[in-house]
Amino acid sequence: MDSNALLISTNLDLVQFYSINLEIFVGAKVKHAKSLEEVLALFNSLEKVDVLILHQKEMEESKLISLLEEQKKANKFSGKAIILGESKISLEGEGNVVNLQATSSLKEVIQGYAKLTGITAKDMALAPVPEFYPISKNYLKNLKSIPCDLYRAADEAASPDKMVKIEPPFSDVFNNNSIVSCFVPSKERLKFINAYNSYYLSEIMAKSGPDPEEQMVYADHLRVQLTEGLIQFGVTEASVVLAETGLKALNNIVSQHGKLNSLLQGMLKNKTGYLYRHSVLIVHFSDHMLKGLPWGTAEMKEKLTTMAFFHDILIKDDNLAQIHTNDDLKKMALSPEQEKTVLNHAYRAAEIISHFPNIPNGTDVLIRQHHGMTGGIGFTDKLKSNITPLAKVFIIAEDCADFLLSMPEHHLKKMEGAMIRKNLLQVLRNKYQSAQYNPIIKTLEAIEF
């Protein structure tokens, strides 16, 4: 099942990120090159390259294409590749190339690799794994904390019964040039990779600078990573760091884009997923409504942003996140497990958020109410009168987001603000006929597209 991958990139952070994840999730042995000379040297040293992964802007593609053709003729290259970003490279054979955006998620890269090599989740589950899993020091030394026990080998064979537990601090081991790898218990390797990926994405967000469109892409990846980690391991130090980074990015993205049209075009251009678009739009609409309400405060804005970030945090599937009513639920052919996830997601998200530090007081209560009930389980066809005013703002903001996201993308790209505003207001006034909602909806008369 092991396969050889050749990753061409000058981004060393990305190289480490892809290498360790491809190794753990699809059994790939990844070699790295950043120049044509290094590519040729690796082809000469390897028996065969099963998959080429290209993430390289500066390399002269015509020379690389010629080199790949030569290696394929010599049976040193399978002819299969993942291309990240724009490229003129084309390889013979149907299905031999997976083309992805340069900023595609890790999940897309892993799925592309599995498709090209024919590796399935069942294959990986049945693959034999040693009792202790080797991890290069390069992946360990920058982590702020390591979420599992760390070991070093007492002999060259790395015998399981001769592993020596390393006690923190780990600097002596990391600075010891004779030690190349440390080991974690194999059953905890996924906990380690979750911490490593969380650290990587947090660092990328910190480095991504003021460009709000670039932040959108990585913030979307960050949300996916946080959801996976919370479902598998609950609240950890890694998930706390991700949440803090994600909340900051969410605020920055909304404030930097200003008008709604700019925000939407940025999300469409970068192909962010429904779940993240949904949260971003909720923040934009709720911010606008709070500014138009006499009782809106900065503290309320913080609560609504936190609520937008966390309210669907335990839902992985975009399709499940678009279920907002009992009718929606009936139309979907869900498994019992999926239905349970949908019905309980508000209650479980509220429980999860109570374990995070520095969350505004009362946000868990608001999350339970975001489908119009106080308990956080299921949906209602009639909003309860005893939900808080802030929850009502959120519910209307969510309807605004869903209204826009239900429109075809080609309509959004040619957005006519006045017409969309008129239609949105009509939909809201038909749905919320009680006088208590009028002041909230009226604020949207002044929203700028």
Secondary structure, DSSP 8 states (H G I E B T S, - for coil): --EEEEEEES-HHHHHHHHHHHHHHH-EEEEEESSHHHHHHHHHHSS-BSEEEEE-SSS-HHHHHHHHHHHHHTTSB-S-EEEES------SSTT-EEEE-TT--HHHHHHHHHHHHT--HHHHHHS---SEEEEEHHHHTT-S--SS-EEEESSTT--GGGEEEE-S--HHHHT-TT--EEEEEGGGHHHHHHHHHHHHHHHHHHHSTT-HHHHHHHHHHHHHHHHHHHHHH-S-HHHHHHHHHHHHHHHHHHHHH-SHHHHHHHHHHHT--HHHHHHHHHHHHHHHHHHHSTT--HHHHHHHHHHHHHTTTT---HHHHT--SHHHHHHS---HHHHHHHHHHHHHHHHHHTTSTT--TTHHHHHHTTTS-SS-SS--SS--TTS-HHHHHHHHHHHHHHHHHTS-HHHHHT--HHHHHHHHHHHHHHH--SGGGHHHHHGGGG---
